[in-house]
């Protein structure tokens, strides 16, 4: 692997082009800053690959935060070698690790991906562009492609997976879900829902839980551009797949009765009607 860090061979982190550098073309409007959050547990080699890809971004984030969720390998050391800020999280589970990273971020935008992801080179640049051109959107989520598994089925398998996820969760949410491997949100939106997310339950899907809370009062958008590279390994065995499905059902029902579908739909419809009235000059 070129231009990467490994145990016993540390490399000096390159100084990335920041989002506000004069050398980086900027769209009109106030300068935005971004922090990338990566939860990790015992994934040193894949984290190394992910951080290498982040180093090659056309526009760099202002900070990379790696949340070490009690790793027994050298994940923290790899992150430090790449210049990331490492934050320990003793509470087990992705919900706790992700929330810990979001809390630590001080940038305007919080970007999230997983340690086994490979982001396209324009990922961060695309996120900046999306938030600048659509200031009414509080969170964006994007598409993905599989980067491992049988070559012949990667494309259709990724489409089937994400399509099934959206099809099964959208009726419960009343809007499209968020996808944690390709996610970006405004920090003030996170702050608004921080007290309500279920970060103490390791058997939830943290991105679906976040979608429930952000979607009630905030607008969610689609991040265009190249898809995020993700791993097929969570679906490598039936037991792992069943656990993901079980977590999905648990994430949905834990929000009942307040977000039972008909009740949530009515709330979203009332909010949308109020927004339309306000936009057209009426009273919400």
Secondary structure, DSSP 8 states (H G I E B T S, - for coil): --S--BTTB---------TT-TTS---SSS---EEEEEEESS-HHHHHHHHHHHHT-SS--SEEEEEE-S-SSSHHHHHHHTT-EEEE--S-SHHHHHHHHHHH--SSEEEE--TT-B--TTHHHHHHHHHHH-TT-SEEEEEEEE-SS-GGGHHHHHHHHHHHHHHHHHHHHTS----TTSEEEEHHHHHHHTTTS-TT-TTS-HHHHHHHHHHHHS-EEEEEEEEEEE-SGGGSSHHHHHHHHHHHHHHHHTTTTTT-HHHHHHHHHHHHHHHHHHHTTS--
